[in-house]
Amino acid sequence: MNYKNYVTLLVAASLLACHQESNNRVEADLSAIRGQLENIEALMSSGLPITDLNQKYLEFFVDDLVLLPPGGGAVEGHDAALAFFNDVWGGVTLIAVNYETPEIMLEGDMAVRRYVGSGEFLIDTEPEPVTGSGRYIDILQRQSDGGWRIVWHTWTQIDQ
């Protein structure tokens, strides 16, 4: 093999290895982002008291998060989000939550996750469980430890 062919083969092998490493990282990121939603689903269905659940839920978010609730203004920061969730979910017990497989778009250290969820709830003022579903969009950011946390979260209710 002459020198030129050897160098060409070496460059091609290096590019292939880089491409494979990139594909492996993308698959690992997609798996981590899907896994995070599975962990949120398990948390939401855990039966924890709502104030404990809200505190644990916010561990999936960055500290300076932004919530964009339907029909309302932005809720910014951990403390404001905790107060918002405690107010909205006060008097509610989550029985079960189910999220469909999300659509995920990756771009560098940012990701968008779109998904549909449904749940069954007990509301203090209702004699029977209530069901509902919604559409959700999360913007996530890769953290310095390689994990992903939610930066922005918005949703809309599909039915009551």
C-alpha positions as CSV (number, residue, x, y, z in Angstrom):
1,M,0.0,0.0,0.0
2,N,1.5,3.3,-1.0
3,Y,1.7,6.2,1.5
4,K,-1.2,8.2,-0.1
5,N,-3.6,5.2,0.2
6,Y,-2.5,4.6,3.7
7,V,-3.2,8.2,4.8
8,T,-6.6,8.1,3.0
9,L,-7.5,4.9,4.8
10,L,-6.3,6.3,8.2
11,V,-8.4,9.5,7.7
12,A,-11.5,7.5,6.6
13,A,-11.2,5.3,9.7
14,S,-10.8,8.3,12.0
15,L,-13.9,10.0,10.5
16,L,-15.9,6.8,10.8
17,A,-14.9,6.5,14.5
18,C,-15.9,10.1,15.1
19,H,-19.2,9.6,13.4
20,Q,-19.9,6.5,15.5
21,E,-18.9,8.3,18.7
22,S,-21.3,11.1,17.8
23,N,-24.1,8.6,17.1
24,N,-23.4,6.9,20.4
25,R,-23.6,10.3,22.2
26,V,-26.9,11.2,20.5
27,E,-28.4,7.8,21.5
28,A,-27.2,8.2,25.1
29,D,-28.7,11.7,25.2
30,L,-32.0,10.5,23.8
31,S,-32.1,7.6,26.2
32,A,-31.3,9.9,29.2
33,I,-34.1,12.4,28.2
34,R,-36.6,9.6,27.7
35,G,-35.5,8.1,31.0
36,Q,-36.0,11.4,32.8
37,L,-39.6,11.5,31.7
38,E,-40.1,7.9,32.9
39,N,-38.7,9.0,36.3
40,I,-41.1,11.9,36.3
41,E,-44.0,9.6,35.5
42,A,-43.0,7.3,38.3
43,L,-42.8,10.2,40.7
44,M,-46.2,11.5,39.7
45,S,-47.7,8.1,40.3
46,S,-45.9,7.5,43.6
47,G,-48.7,8.6,45.9
48,L,-46.5,11.1,47.7
49,P,-48.3,14.0,49.4
50,I,-48.6,16.8,46.8
51,T,-46.2,19.3,48.6
52,D,-43.5,16.6,48.7
53,L,-44.2,15.6,45.1
54,N,-43.9,19.1,43.9
55,Q,-40.5,19.6,45.7
56,K,-39.2,16.4,44.2
57,Y,-40.6,17.3,40.7
58,L,-38.7,20.5,40.7
59,E,-35.4,18.6,41.1
60,F,-35.7,17.8,37.4
61,F,-35.5,21.6,36.7
62,V,-32.7,24.2,36.7
63,D,-33.0,26.7,39.6
64,D,-33.9,29.6,37.3
65,L,-36.6,27.7,35.5
66,V,-39.5,29.2,33.6
67,L,-43.0,27.8,33.6
68,L,-45.5,29.0,31.0
69,P,-48.9,27.9,32.2
70,P,-51.8,28.0,29.8
71,G,-53.6,31.4,29.9
72,G,-51.2,32.8,32.5
73,G,-48.0,34.8,32.8
74,A,-44.6,33.2,33.1
75,V,-43.6,31.8,36.5
76,E,-39.9,32.3,37.0
77,G,-37.5,30.6,39.5
78,H,-37.7,27.6,41.8
79,D,-39.5,29.3,44.7
80,A,-42.2,30.8,42.5
81,A,-42.7,27.5,40.7
82,L,-43.0,25.6,44.0
83,A,-45.6,28.1,45.2
84,F,-47.4,27.9,41.8
85,F,-47.6,24.1,41.9
86,N,-48.6,24.0,45.5
87,D,-51.4,26.4,44.8
88,V,-52.6,24.7,41.6
89,W,-52.4,21.1,43.0
90,G,-53.5,21.9,46.6
91,G,-56.4,19.6,47.4
92,V,-55.4,17.1,44.7
93,T,-54.1,13.6,45.0
94,L,-52.5,12.1,41.9
95,I,-53.5,8.5,41.4
96,A,-51.7,7.6,38.2
97,V,-50.0,9.5,35.4
98,N,-49.0,8.1,32.0
99,Y,-46.8,9.9,29.4
100,E,-46.7,8.7,25.8
101,T,-43.3,8.3,24.1
102,P,-41.9,11.8,23.6
103,E,-40.7,13.4,20.4
104,I,-37.2,14.7,21.1
105,M,-35.1,17.1,19.1
106,L,-31.5,17.6,20.0
107,E,-29.2,20.5,19.1
108,G,-25.9,20.5,20.9
109,D,-26.4,21.0,24.7
110,M,-30.1,21.9,24.3
111,A,-33.1,19.6,23.6
112,V,-36.9,20.0,23.1
113,R,-39.2,17.3,24.3
114,R,-42.8,17.1,23.2
115,Y,-45.2,14.6,24.7
116,V,-48.8,13.9,25.7
117,G,-49.8,12.8,29.2
118,S,-52.9,11.6,30.9
119,G,-53.7,11.2,34.6
120,E,-56.3,10.2,37.1
121,F,-56.7,12.5,40.1
122,L,-58.7,12.7,43.3
123,I,-59.9,16.3,44.0
124,D,-61.1,17.1,47.6
125,T,-64.3,18.6,46.2
126,E,-65.2,15.7,43.9
127,P,-66.7,12.3,45.1
128,E,-65.1,10.4,42.2
129,P,-61.7,10.4,40.5
130,V,-61.3,12.8,37.6
131,T,-59.2,12.1,34.5
132,G,-57.5,14.6,32.2
133,S,-54.8,14.8,29.6
134,G,-52.5,17.5,28.2
135,R,-49.8,18.3,25.7
136,Y,-46.4,19.3,27.1
137,I,-43.2,20.9,25.8
138,D,-40.0,21.0,27.8
139,I,-36.8,22.7,26.8
140,L,-33.9,21.0,28.4
141,Q,-30.2,21.9,28.9
142,R,-27.2,19.6,29.3
143,Q,-25.6,20.2,32.7
144,S,-21.9,20.2,33.5
145,D,-22.3,16.7,34.9
146,G,-23.7,15.5,31.5
147,G,-27.2,15.1,32.8
148,W,-30.3,17.0,31.5
149,R,-32.5,19.4,33.4
150,I,-35.6,21.3,32.3
151,V,-35.2,25.0,31.6
152,W,-38.7,25.9,30.3
153,H,-41.9,23.9,30.7
154,T,-45.3,24.6,29.1
155,W,-48.5,22.7,28.6
156,T,-52.1,22.9,27.5
157,Q,-55.0,20.8,28.7
158,I,-56.7,18.6,26.1
159,D,-59.8,17.8,28.1
160,Q,-61.2,17.8,31.7
